[in-house]
Amino acid sequence: MPDDPIKPSSFDSPDANLERLTLALDGSNDGIWDWDIPSNMLWHSDRSQLLYGLEIGASTRPLEAWVQAVKLHPDDIPNVFIFAESFKSGEPPYEGHWRALHPDGKYRWISVRGRVVKNADGVAVRAAGSISDIDGLMQAQAALLESEKRFSLAVAGSQDGIWDWRLEDNQMFLSPRCQEIYDIESGAEVQSRDIWNACIRLHPDDVEAACSTEQKCLDGEPSFDGKWRVLTRDGSERWIRVRGICERDAQGRARRLAGSVTDIDAQVRAEAKLAMAQRLEATGILAGGIAHDFNNILAAILGFGEVIHRDSKPDSQLRRDVENILLAGERGKSLVGKILAFSRNSTAAKEPVQVQLVVQETLKLLAATLPSDIELMADLNGGQASILGETTQVHQIVMNLATNAVQAMKGGGRLKVSLTLEESAAQEQESQAIGHVLLKVEDTGGGIAPHILDKIFDPFFTTKSASGGSGLGLSLVHGLVQDLGGSVSVSSVIAQGATFTVRLPRCDDARTEPTAPFSVLRPGSGERVLVVDDEEPLVELMQTLLRRLGYEPDCYTSSIEALVAFTQAPGSFDIVITDERMPDVSGSELVQKIRALRQDIPVLLISGNPPPAGDDPLSEPDTVLRKPISMSQLAERVAELLR
């Protein structure tokens, strides 16, 4: 029930101050209390009792009776006694917050404040104060704390950093996660924006874009979303995504900019690798088509070159010149084979390769392209040691390492390539390798920074600009060396250069006995040969070679015309030689149609990129040769099929 109405008194009467105090308390909706400490009697106003959830009753009771009557939250009871003891001792705190149970079954927060009165001896004899309803405030604070907790958990779960820039005082907040993404030493979360700008290291190429994006948002755009790089303390780069939104005042002026920072480095690098892989796949398809056409050109060069070689006089200048042409053509043949293997994602069979011969030939090619301020030194002591692999692999390893060394010596220097042999260690004796061939490529360039030494063999990693290289050279070397069963390592001293060491497992030494450049030919006896190839020079070559071997060739550049000729007289042909990739009817389809007419006809398929085996045995040739082929290969295979 409400307190008794206050009887108005004269404005300047002695009771005026008491009247004013009573009116103020009623207006504040607070209760009051008064505790006589020596007697332990406590007085509560009607409003105080209501705030405690009690029915209005006797105003003065012993302290223990009030404590027994009021139903406090169990967690808050100790705080009440601490509060009471503070008055007895005369030492703060003189304010406490706790919850009281009301008749509706709900706890409500109240705030109790007071003041102590001491006697002449300094002993507390009385305490009095007020009681306020703070339930709404406490619930709002709890809701705010829960919201902040929920927000913090969401931000932590997203792994994003949060930033907030107040333009009026230039103060900026950077969350701990934000500082971690920027890789700056963690410290106070709120500092001047100028201090934060001095700590954050943007990539020089991205500074202009970042500043422009932010300024556009300040000038009027509602938000921004940018991607750029930051430099970490170890000198590496990290891609980040920065998003922000602008808050404006009533006049439209920017007053606050806030947003998030996300570490997207792994995503950006994965996307770059995917794009590079797609480009490599497209390159492989393109390279396969070019290699196939180049194979046909090489076939004509090598084929007619062999004819000229056989017709030339021994020890003549013509023969020596043709031998050089054939040697270059064989290297081109090996290279085309690698391109075709790359385009169809397959590997070729390994064979013994005399390393020193390949290194010498590679350095001879390299020397002709070196800048005048680069000195090339060779110290080759590999003898006839061989490895199991392909000539092209060794050639690519030497060429890529040498090219990388030359690019590191921008102001000139010395390039040294050495080759030595290393005997097997005792624990390696059970392996097939009888030791290792050591290839070293040294330069006198600027050296390699220690923090990137462990990254230089990573695919697409490069310290060059976007137009300076793909970052595939050293990773290609690493892959080739691994394929050969070896290892590659690097050592470097800043301003003194770098040394790459390749260890390749050694197999039996190359044989020293000379071998004839061309084997003895096995001639034919006038057998009729159906020849099909859509390349006219290759048809002319096959006609020349087969006639020299003693056969009677019947040649066509159209697979359809060849099929018509065979259909008209299936028994008049002794063997069929066909290409695979031809317009209208492919080699496999032609074989299938010919075998349907005559199943016992032998078929030789000659192609730079033969198709995989099919399910239909009628479409399978008896044997396959890869372009380009030599006259001796042709003679041997045709003779075998006719035998």
C-alpha positions as CSV (number, residue, x, y, z in Angstrom):
1,M,0.0,0.0,0.0
2,P,1.3,3.6,-0.7
3,D,2.9,5.7,2.0
4,D,0.6,8.2,3.7
5,P,0.1,11.4,1.7
6,I,2.4,14.3,2.7
7,K,0.7,17.3,4.3
8,P,2.0,20.4,2.7
9,S,3.8,22.8,5.0
10,S,4.8,26.4,4.6
11,F,7.5,26.9,2.0
12,D,9.8,28.5,4.6
13,S,8.6,26.5,7.7
14,P,11.0,24.4,9.7
15,D,9.6,21.2,8.2
16,A,10.2,22.4,4.6
17,N,13.5,20.5,4.2
18,L,12.0,17.2,5.4
19,E,9.0,17.7,3.1
20,R,11.3,18.3,0.1
21,L,13.3,15.1,0.9
22,T,10.1,13.1,1.2
23,L,8.8,14.4,-2.1
24,A,12.1,13.7,-3.8
25,L,12.2,10.1,-2.6
26,D,8.6,9.6,-3.8
27,G,9.4,11.1,-7.1
28,S,12.5,8.9,-7.5
29,N,10.5,5.8,-6.8
30,D,13.2,4.6,-4.4
31,G,12.8,3.1,-0.9
32,I,14.8,4.2,2.2
33,W,16.2,2.3,5.1
34,D,17.7,3.1,8.5
35,W,19.8,0.8,10.7
36,D,20.6,1.4,14.3
37,I,23.7,-0.7,14.6
38,P,24.0,-1.0,18.5
39,S,20.4,-2.2,18.8
40,N,20.6,-4.1,15.5
41,M,17.1,-2.7,14.6
42,L,16.5,-1.9,10.9
43,W,13.8,0.3,9.5
44,H,12.5,-0.1,5.9
45,S,10.0,2.3,4.2
46,D,6.9,0.9,2.5
47,R,8.6,1.3,-0.9
48,S,11.7,-0.6,0.3
49,Q,9.5,-3.5,1.4
50,L,7.8,-3.6,-2.0
51,L,11.2,-3.5,-3.8
52,Y,12.2,-6.5,-1.6
53,G,9.1,-8.4,-2.7
54,L,7.4,-8.2,0.7
55,E,3.9,-7.3,1.7
56,I,3.9,-4.0,3.6
57,G,4.1,-4.6,7.3
58,A,6.0,-3.5,10.4
59,S,8.6,-1.0,9.3
60,T,11.1,-1.7,12.2
61,R,12.5,-5.2,12.8
62,P,15.8,-6.8,13.9
63,L,18.2,-7.3,11.0
64,E,18.0,-11.1,11.3
65,A,14.2,-10.9,10.9
66,W,14.4,-8.9,7.7
67,V,17.0,-11.3,6.3
68,Q,14.7,-14.2,7.2
69,A,11.7,-12.5,5.6
70,V,13.4,-11.4,2.4
71,K,13.9,-14.3,-0.1
72,L,17.3,-13.5,-1.6
73,H,18.9,-15.3,-4.5
74,P,21.2,-18.0,-3.0
75,D,24.1,-16.7,-4.9
76,D,23.7,-13.2,-3.5
77,I,23.3,-13.9,0.2
78,P,27.0,-13.7,1.0
79,N,27.1,-10.2,-0.7
80,V,24.4,-8.9,1.7
81,F,26.4,-9.9,4.8
82,I,29.6,-8.4,3.3
83,F,27.6,-5.2,2.7
84,A,26.3,-5.1,6.3
85,E,29.7,-5.8,7.8
86,S,31.2,-2.9,5.8
87,F,29.0,-0.5,7.8
88,K,30.0,-2.0,11.1
89,S,33.6,-1.7,10.2
90,G,33.2,1.7,8.7
91,E,34.9,0.7,5.5
92,P,33.4,0.7,2.0
93,P,31.8,-0.6,-0.2
94,Y,28.6,1.2,0.7
95,E,26.7,-0.1,-2.3
96,G,25.5,-3.6,-3.2
97,H,23.5,-5.3,-5.9
98,W,21.4,-8.4,-5.4
99,R,18.2,-10.2,-6.4
100,A,15.1,-10.6,-4.3
101,L,12.2,-13.1,-5.1
102,H,8.8,-11.5,-5.7
103,P,5.4,-13.0,-5.3
104,D,5.2,-13.7,-9.1
105,G,8.0,-16.1,-8.7
106,K,10.6,-13.9,-10.4
107,Y,13.8,-12.5,-9.1
108,R,14.4,-8.8,-9.5
109,W,17.6,-6.8,-9.2
110,I,17.8,-4.0,-6.6
111,S,20.6,-1.6,-5.7
112,V,21.2,-0.8,-2.1
113,R,23.3,2.3,-1.2
114,G,24.1,3.8,2.2
115,R,26.1,6.0,4.5
116,V,27.6,5.3,7.9
117,V,27.5,7.6,11.0
118,K,30.2,7.3,13.6
119,N,30.3,8.5,17.2
120,A,33.0,10.6,18.8
121,D,35.1,7.5,19.3
122,G,34.9,6.6,15.6
123,V,32.6,3.7,16.1
124,A,29.8,3.1,13.6
125,V,26.5,3.6,15.3
126,R,24.1,4.2,12.5
127,A,23.7,3.5,8.7
128,A,21.1,4.7,6.3
129,G,20.5,4.9,2.6
130,S,18.2,4.1,-0.3
131,I,17.0,1.1,-2.4
132,S,16.5,1.3,-6.2
133,D,14.9,-0.9,-8.7
134,I,17.7,-1.7,-11.3
135,D,16.1,-4.9,-12.7
136,G,15.6,-3.4,-16.2
137,L,19.2,-2.0,-16.3
138,M,20.7,-5.4,-15.2
139,Q,18.7,-7.3,-17.8
140,A,19.7,-4.8,-20.5
141,Q,23.4,-5.2,-19.4
142,A,23.0,-9.0,-19.5
143,A,21.4,-8.9,-22.9
144,L,24.3,-6.7,-24.1
145,L,26.9,-9.0,-22.7
146,E,25.2,-12.0,-24.3
147,S,25.0,-10.1,-27.6
148,E,28.7,-9.2,-27.3
149,K,29.6,-12.8,-26.4
150,R,27.5,-14.1,-29.4
151,F,29.2,-11.6,-31.7
152,S,32.7,-12.5,-30.4
153,L,32.0,-16.2,-30.9
154,A,30.7,-15.6,-34.4
155,V,33.7,-13.5,-35.3
156,A,36.1,-16.1,-33.8
157,G,34.3,-18.8,-35.7
158,S,34.7,-17.0,-39.0
159,Q,38.4,-16.4,-38.4
160,D,37.9,-12.8,-39.4
161,G,39.5,-9.7,-37.8
162,I,37.4,-6.7,-36.9
163,W,38.5,-3.0,-37.3
164,D,36.7,0.3,-36.4
165,W,38.0,3.8,-37.3
166,R,36.5,6.9,-35.6
167,L,37.3,9.8,-37.9
168,E,36.5,12.5,-35.3
169,D,39.4,11.7,-33.1
170,N,41.4,9.4,-35.5
171,Q,41.2,6.5,-33.1
172,M,41.2,3.0,-34.6
173,F,40.3,-0.4,-33.1
174,L,42.0,-3.5,-34.4
175,S,41.0,-6.9,-32.8
176,P,43.6,-9.4,-31.8
177,R,42.7,-11.6,-34.8
178,C,43.0,-8.5,-37.1
179,Q,46.5,-7.9,-35.7
180,E,47.4,-11.5,-36.3
181,I,46.3,-11.4,-39.9
182,Y,48.3,-8.3,-40.5
183,D,51.3,-10.0,-38.7
184,I,52.0,-7.1,-36.4
185,E,53.0,-7.4,-32.8
186,S,49.9,-7.6,-30.6
187,G,49.3,-4.7,-28.3
188,A,46.6,-2.2,-27.3
189,E,43.5,-2.7,-29.4
190,V,42.7,1.0,-29.7
191,Q,45.4,3.4,-31.0
192,S,45.8,6.3,-33.4
193,R,45.2,5.3,-37.0
194,D,48.6,6.8,-37.8
195,I,50.2,4.3,-35.4
196,W,48.4,1.4,-37.0
197,N,49.3,2.6,-40.5
198,A,53.0,2.6,-39.5
199,C,52.7,-1.0,-38.3
200,I,50.8,-2.4,-41.3
201,R,53.0,-3.3,-44.3
202,L,51.1,-3.3,-47.5
203,H,52.7,-4.6,-50.6
204,P,54.1,-1.6,-52.6
205,D,52.2,-2.7,-55.7
206,D,48.9,-2.6,-53.8
207,V,49.2,0.6,-51.7
208,E,47.6,2.8,-54.4
209,A,44.7,0.4,-54.9
210,A,44.0,0.1,-51.2
211,C,44.1,3.9,-50.5
212,S,41.9,4.5,-53.6
213,T,39.3,1.9,-52.5
214,E,39.1,3.3,-49.0
215,Q,38.9,7.0,-50.2
216,K,36.0,6.2,-52.6
217,C,34.0,4.9,-49.6
218,L,34.8,8.0,-47.6
219,D,33.7,10.2,-50.5
220,G,30.3,8.6,-50.9
221,E,30.2,4.9,-51.7
222,P,28.4,3.0,-49.0
223,S,30.8,0.1,-48.7
224,F,33.9,-1.4,-50.2
225,D,35.4,-4.9,-50.7
226,G,39.1,-5.1,-51.7
227,K,41.9,-7.7,-52.0
228,W,45.5,-6.9,-51.6
229,R,48.7,-8.2,-50.1
230,V,50.5,-7.5,-46.8
231,L,54.2,-8.2,-46.1
232,T,54.8,-10.4,-43.1
233,R,57.7,-9.9,-40.7
234,D,59.7,-12.7,-42.5
235,G,59.4,-10.9,-45.8
236,S,56.8,-13.2,-47.4
237,E,53.5,-12.0,-48.9
238,R,50.0,-12.8,-47.7
239,W,46.7,-12.1,-49.5
240,I,44.0,-10.5,-47.4
241,R,40.4,-9.4,-48.1
242,V,39.3,-6.1,-46.5
243,R,35.6,-5.2,-46.3
244,G,34.2,-2.0,-44.8
245,I,31.1,0.2,-44.4
246,C,30.8,3.9,-43.8
247,E,28.6,5.6,-41.2
248,R,27.6,9.2,-41.9
249,D,26.1,12.1,-39.9
250,A,22.9,14.0,-40.8
251,Q,24.8,16.1,-43.3
252,G,26.2,13.0,-45.1
253,R,29.8,13.5,-43.8
254,A,31.7,10.3,-43.0
255,R,32.2,9.9,-39.3
256,R,33.1,6.3,-38.9
257,L,34.5,3.4,-41.0
258,A,34.4,-0.2,-39.8
259,G,34.6,-3.7,-41.2
260,S,36.5,-7.0,-41.3
261,V,39.8,-8.4,-42.5
262,T,40.0,-12.0,-43.8
263,D,43.1,-14.1,-44.5
264,I,42.5,-15.4,-48.1
265,D,46.1,-16.3,-48.9
266,A,45.5,-20.1,-49.2
267,Q,42.4,-19.5,-51.3
268,V,44.1,-17.0,-53.7
269,R,47.1,-19.3,-54.1
270,A,44.9,-22.3,-54.7
271,E,42.9,-20.4,-57.4
272,A,46.2,-19.4,-59.0
273,K,47.5,-23.0,-59.1
274,L,44.1,-24.1,-60.5
275,A,44.3,-21.5,-63.2
276,M,47.9,-22.4,-63.9
277,A,46.9,-26.1,-64.1
278,Q,44.2,-25.3,-66.5
279,R,46.6,-23.2,-68.6
280,L,49.1,-26.1,-68.5
281,E,46.3,-28.5,-69.6
282,A,45.4,-26.3,-72.5
283,T,49.1,-25.9,-73.3
284,G,49.5,-29.7,-73.2
285,I,46.7,-30.1,-75.7
286,L,48.1,-27.4,-78.0
287,A,51.6,-28.8,-77.6
288,G,50.4,-32.3,-78.5
289,G,48.9,-31.0,-81.7
290,I,52.0,-29.0,-82.6
291,A,54.3,-31.9,-81.7
292,H,52.3,-34.2,-84.0
293,D,52.7,-31.8,-86.9
294,F,56.4,-31.3,-86.1
295,N,56.8,-35.1,-85.9
296,N,55.7,-35.3,-89.5
297,I,58.3,-32.6,-90.5
298,L,61.0,-34.5,-88.5
299,A,60.0,-37.7,-90.2
300,A,60.7,-36.2,-93.6
301,I,63.9,-34.6,-92.5
302,L,65.3,-37.7,-90.9
303,G,64.0,-40.1,-93.6
304,F,65.4,-38.2,-96.6
305,G,68.5,-37.3,-94.5
306,E,69.2,-41.0,-94.0
307,V,68.7,-41.6,-97.8
308,I,71.3,-38.9,-98.5
309,H,73.6,-40.3,-95.9
310,R,73.5,-43.8,-97.4
311,D,74.2,-42.4,-100.8
312,S,77.1,-40.1,-99.8
313,K,80.7,-41.2,-99.8
314,P,82.4,-42.2,-96.6
315,D,84.5,-39.4,-95.0
316,S,83.1,-36.8,-97.3
317,Q,82.0,-33.3,-96.2
318,L,78.5,-34.1,-97.3
319,R,78.3,-37.1,-95.1
320,R,79.6,-35.2,-92.1
321,D,77.1,-32.4,-92.7
322,V,74.2,-34.9,-93.0
323,E,75.3,-36.6,-89.8
324,N,75.1,-33.3,-88.0
325,I,71.6,-32.8,-89.4
326,L,70.6,-36.3,-88.3
327,L,72.0,-35.7,-84.8
328,A,70.0,-32.5,-84.5
329,G,66.9,-34.3,-85.8
330,E,67.3,-37.1,-83.3
331,R,67.4,-34.5,-80.5
332,G,64.3,-32.9,-81.9
333,K,62.7,-36.4,-82.0
334,S,63.5,-36.9,-78.4
335,L,62.1,-33.5,-77.5
336,V,58.9,-34.1,-79.4
337,G,58.5,-37.4,-77.6
338,K,58.7,-35.6,-74.3
339,I,56.1,-33.1,-75.4
340,L,53.8,-35.9,-76.6
341,A,54.3,-37.7,-73.3
342,F,53.4,-34.5,-71.4
343,S,50.3,-33.9,-73.5
344,R,49.0,-37.4,-72.9
345,N,50.3,-37.5,-69.2
346,S,52.4,-40.6,-69.7
347,T,56.0,-41.5,-69.1
348,A,58.5,-43.0,-71.5
349,A,60.7,-46.1,-70.9
350,K,64.1,-45.3,-69.3
351,E,67.4,-46.3,-70.8
352,P,71.1,-45.7,-70.0
353,V,72.1,-42.1,-70.7
354,Q,75.8,-41.1,-70.7
355,V,75.6,-37.9,-68.6
356,Q,78.8,-36.2,-69.7
357,L,77.9,-36.3,-73.4
358,V,74.6,-34.7,-72.7
359,V,76.1,-32.0,-70.5
360,Q,78.7,-31.2,-73.1
361,E,76.2,-30.9,-75.8
362,T,73.9,-28.7,-73.6
363,L,76.7,-26.4,-72.6
364,K,77.6,-26.0,-76.3
365,L,74.1,-24.8,-77.1
366,L,74.1,-22.6,-74.0
367,A,77.4,-20.9,-74.7
368,A,76.1,-19.5,-78.0
369,T,73.3,-17.6,-76.1
370,L,75.2,-16.3,-73.1
371,P,75.6,-12.6,-72.6
372,S,79.1,-11.3,-73.1
373,D,79.6,-10.5,-69.4
374,I,79.0,-14.1,-68.3
375,E,82.0,-16.4,-68.2
376,L,81.2,-20.1,-68.7
377,M,83.5,-22.7,-67.0
378,A,83.1,-26.4,-67.4
379,D,84.9,-29.0,-65.2
380,L,83.5,-32.3,-66.4
381,N,84.9,-35.5,-64.9
382,G,82.0,-37.9,-65.4
383,G,83.7,-40.1,-67.9
384,Q,81.3,-42.7,-69.3
385,A,79.1,-42.9,-66.2
386,S,75.5,-43.4,-67.1
387,I,72.1,-43.1,-65.4
388,L,68.7,-44.6,-66.2
389,G,66.5,-42.1,-67.7
390,E,66.1,-40.0,-70.9
391,T,68.5,-37.7,-72.6
392,T,66.0,-34.9,-72.7
393,Q,65.6,-35.1,-68.9
394,V,69.3,-34.5,-68.3
395,H,69.3,-31.8,-71.0
396,Q,66.4,-30.0,-69.3
397,I,68.0,-30.2,-65.8
398,V,71.2,-28.6,-67.0
399,M,69.5,-26.0,-69.1
400,N,67.1,-24.9,-66.4
401,L,69.7,-24.7,-63.7
402,A,72.1,-22.8,-66.0
403,T,69.4,-20.4,-67.1
404,N,68.4,-19.7,-63.5
405,A,72.1,-19.0,-62.7
406,V,72.5,-16.6,-65.6
407,Q,69.3,-14.7,-64.6
408,A,70.8,-14.3,-61.1
409,M,73.9,-12.6,-62.4
410,K,72.3,-9.4,-63.8
411,G,75.6,-7.5,-63.7
412,G,77.7,-10.3,-65.2
413,G,79.7,-13.0,-63.4
414,R,80.9,-16.6,-63.7
415,L,78.9,-19.7,-64.4
416,K,80.6,-23.0,-63.5
417,V,79.2,-26.4,-64.3
418,S,81.0,-29.4,-62.9
419,L,80.5,-33.1,-63.1
420,T,82.1,-35.7,-60.7
421,L,81.5,-39.3,-59.5
422,E,80.6,-40.3,-56.0
423,E,81.1,-43.9,-54.8
424,S,78.2,-45.6,-53.0
425,A,78.1,-45.5,-49.2
426,A,78.2,-48.8,-47.4
427,Q,74.5,-48.8,-46.6
428,E,73.7,-48.3,-50.3
429,Q,75.6,-51.4,-51.5
430,E,72.5,-53.5,-51.7
431,S,70.8,-51.1,-54.1
432,Q,71.2,-51.3,-57.9
433,A,73.0,-48.0,-58.0
434,I,76.8,-48.3,-58.0
435,G,77.3,-44.7,-56.9
436,H,76.1,-41.3,-57.9
437,V,76.8,-38.7,-60.6
438,L,77.2,-35.3,-59.1
439,L,76.2,-32.3,-61.2
440,K,77.0,-28.8,-59.7
441,V,75.9,-25.5,-61.2
442,E,77.4,-22.5,-59.5
443,D,76.9,-18.8,-60.0
444,T,78.4,-15.6,-58.6
445,G,75.1,-13.7,-58.4
446,G,73.3,-12.0,-55.5
447,G,72.5,-15.2,-53.7
448,I,69.2,-16.5,-52.3
449,A,67.7,-15.0,-49.1
450,P,67.6,-17.6,-46.3
451,H,63.9,-17.3,-45.7
452,I,63.0,-18.5,-49.2
453,L,65.6,-21.3,-49.6
454,D,63.0,-23.9,-48.6
455,K,60.4,-22.5,-51.2
456,I,62.4,-22.2,-54.4
457,F,61.4,-25.6,-55.6
458,D,57.7,-25.0,-55.0
459,P,55.6,-24.9,-58.2
460,F,54.9,-21.3,-59.4
461,F,57.1,-19.7,-56.7
462,T,59.3,-17.0,-58.1
463,T,60.9,-13.8,-56.9
464,K,60.6,-12.3,-60.4
465,S,57.8,-9.9,-61.5
466,A,54.7,-11.2,-63.2
467,S,56.4,-10.7,-66.6
468,G,59.8,-12.1,-65.5
469,G,59.0,-15.8,-65.2
470,S,56.5,-18.5,-64.4
471,G,58.2,-20.0,-61.4
472,L,58.3,-23.4,-63.0
473,G,62.0,-23.8,-63.9
474,L,63.3,-25.0,-60.5
475,S,60.1,-27.0,-59.8
476,L,60.6,-28.7,-63.1
477,V,64.2,-29.6,-62.2
478,H,63.0,-31.0,-58.8
479,G,60.4,-33.1,-60.6
480,L,62.8,-34.4,-63.2
481,V,65.5,-35.3,-60.6
482,Q,62.9,-37.1,-58.5
483,D,61.7,-39.0,-61.5
484,L,65.4,-40.1,-62.1
485,G,65.6,-41.3,-58.4
486,G,68.0,-38.5,-57.4
487,S,68.0,-35.5,-55.2
488,V,68.7,-31.8,-55.6
489,S,69.9,-29.3,-53.0
490,V,71.0,-25.7,-52.8
491,S,73.4,-23.6,-50.8
492,S,73.8,-19.9,-51.0
493,V,75.6,-16.9,-49.5
494,I,74.1,-13.4,-50.0
495,A,76.2,-11.3,-52.4
496,Q,78.4,-14.3,-53.3
497,G,76.1,-16.6,-55.3
498,A,74.4,-20.0,-55.1
499,T,75.3,-23.6,-55.8
500,F,72.8,-26.2,-56.9
501,T,73.9,-29.9,-56.5
502,V,72.1,-32.7,-58.3
503,R,72.8,-36.3,-57.2
504,L,71.7,-38.9,-59.8
505,P,72.0,-42.7,-59.2
506,R,74.6,-44.2,-61.5
507,C,74.1,-47.4,-63.5
508,D,76.5,-49.3,-65.6
509,D,79.0,-47.2,-67.6
510,A,78.3,-46.7,-71.3
511,R,79.9,-49.1,-73.7
512,T,83.0,-47.8,-75.4
513,E,82.9,-49.9,-78.6
514,P,81.7,-47.9,-81.6
515,T,78.4,-48.8,-83.1
516,A,77.5,-48.4,-86.8
517,P,75.3,-45.4,-87.5
518,F,72.9,-47.5,-89.4
519,S,72.3,-51.3,-89.3
520,V,72.3,-53.6,-92.2
521,L,69.0,-53.4,-94.1
522,R,66.8,-56.4,-94.7
523,P,65.5,-56.1,-98.3
524,G,62.2,-57.2,-99.7
525,S,61.3,-59.3,-102.7
526,G,58.8,-57.1,-104.6
527,E,55.9,-57.5,-102.1
528,R,53.1,-55.0,-102.7
529,V,52.6,-52.5,-99.8
530,L,49.5,-50.3,-99.3
531,V,50.8,-47.0,-97.8
532,V,48.3,-44.5,-96.3
533,D,49.3,-41.0,-94.8
534,D,47.7,-37.6,-95.2
535,E,51.1,-35.9,-95.3
536,E,52.3,-35.9,-98.9
537,P,56.1,-35.5,-98.0
538,L,55.8,-38.6,-95.8
539,V,54.1,-40.6,-98.6
540,E,56.9,-39.6,-100.9
541,L,59.4,-40.7,-98.3
542,M,57.8,-44.0,-97.7
543,Q,57.6,-44.6,-101.5
544,T,61.4,-43.9,-101.8
545,L,62.4,-46.0,-98.8
546,L,60.2,-49.0,-99.7
547,R,61.5,-49.0,-103.3
548,R,65.1,-48.9,-102.1
549,L,64.3,-51.9,-99.8
550,G,62.9,-53.9,-102.7
551,Y,59.2,-53.5,-102.2
552,E,56.4,-52.3,-104.5
553,P,54.6,-49.4,-102.7
554,D,51.0,-48.3,-103.7
555,C,50.7,-44.9,-101.9
556,Y,47.7,-42.8,-101.0
557,T,47.2,-39.5,-99.1
558,S,43.4,-40.2,-98.7
559,S,42.3,-43.1,-96.4
560,I,39.0,-43.3,-98.4
561,E,40.8,-43.8,-101.7
562,A,43.1,-46.3,-100.1
563,L,40.1,-48.3,-98.8
564,V,38.5,-48.2,-102.3
565,A,41.8,-49.6,-103.8
566,F,42.0,-52.4,-101.2
567,T,38.3,-53.2,-101.6
568,Q,38.7,-53.7,-105.4
569,A,41.6,-56.2,-105.0
570,P,42.1,-57.4,-101.3
571,G,44.3,-60.2,-102.3
572,S,46.8,-58.1,-104.3
573,F,48.4,-56.5,-101.2
574,D,50.9,-58.2,-98.9
575,I,51.0,-55.6,-96.1
576,V,49.4,-52.3,-95.0
577,I,51.3,-49.3,-93.6
578,T,49.1,-46.5,-92.3
579,D,49.1,-43.4,-90.2
580,E,46.7,-43.0,-87.3
581,R,45.5,-39.3,-87.3
582,M,43.9,-38.7,-90.7
583,P,40.8,-36.8,-91.9
584,D,37.7,-38.8,-92.9
585,V,38.8,-42.2,-91.8
586,S,41.4,-42.7,-89.0
587,G,44.0,-45.4,-89.1
588,S,42.2,-47.6,-86.5
589,E,39.0,-47.3,-88.5
590,L,40.8,-48.1,-91.7
591,V,42.4,-51.2,-90.2
592,Q,39.0,-52.4,-89.0
593,K,37.4,-52.0,-92.4
594,I,40.4,-53.7,-94.2
595,R,40.4,-56.6,-91.7
596,A,36.6,-57.1,-92.3
597,L,37.6,-57.8,-96.0
598,R,40.7,-59.8,-95.3
599,Q,41.5,-60.8,-91.7
600,D,45.0,-62.2,-92.3
601,I,46.6,-59.0,-93.8
602,P,49.5,-57.8,-91.7
603,V,49.3,-54.1,-90.6
604,L,52.0,-51.7,-89.5
605,L,50.8,-48.5,-87.8
606,I,53.2,-45.5,-87.9
607,S,52.1,-42.5,-85.7
608,G,53.6,-39.9,-83.5
609,N,50.8,-40.4,-81.0
610,P,49.3,-43.9,-81.3
611,P,45.8,-44.4,-79.8
612,P,45.3,-46.6,-76.7
613,A,44.3,-50.2,-77.3
614,G,40.7,-50.7,-78.2
615,D,38.1,-53.4,-77.5
616,D,37.8,-54.6,-81.1
617,P,40.7,-56.9,-82.1
618,L,40.0,-56.2,-85.8
619,S,41.0,-52.5,-85.3
620,E,44.4,-53.4,-83.7
621,P,47.5,-53.3,-85.9
622,D,50.1,-56.1,-85.7
623,T,52.8,-53.7,-84.6
624,V,53.3,-49.9,-84.0
625,L,56.2,-47.6,-84.7
626,R,56.4,-44.0,-83.4
627,K,57.2,-41.3,-85.9
628,P,59.8,-40.5,-87.0
629,I,61.3,-43.9,-88.0
630,S,64.6,-44.8,-89.6
631,M,65.0,-46.8,-92.8
632,S,66.5,-49.7,-90.8
633,Q,63.5,-49.7,-88.4
634,L,61.1,-49.8,-91.4
635,A,63.1,-52.6,-93.1
636,E,63.2,-54.7,-89.9
637,R,59.5,-54.4,-89.0
638,V,58.2,-55.0,-92.5
639,A,60.4,-58.0,-92.9
640,E,59.2,-59.4,-89.6
641,L,55.5,-58.9,-90.5
642,L,56.0,-60.6,-93.9
643,R,58.0,-63.5,-92.6
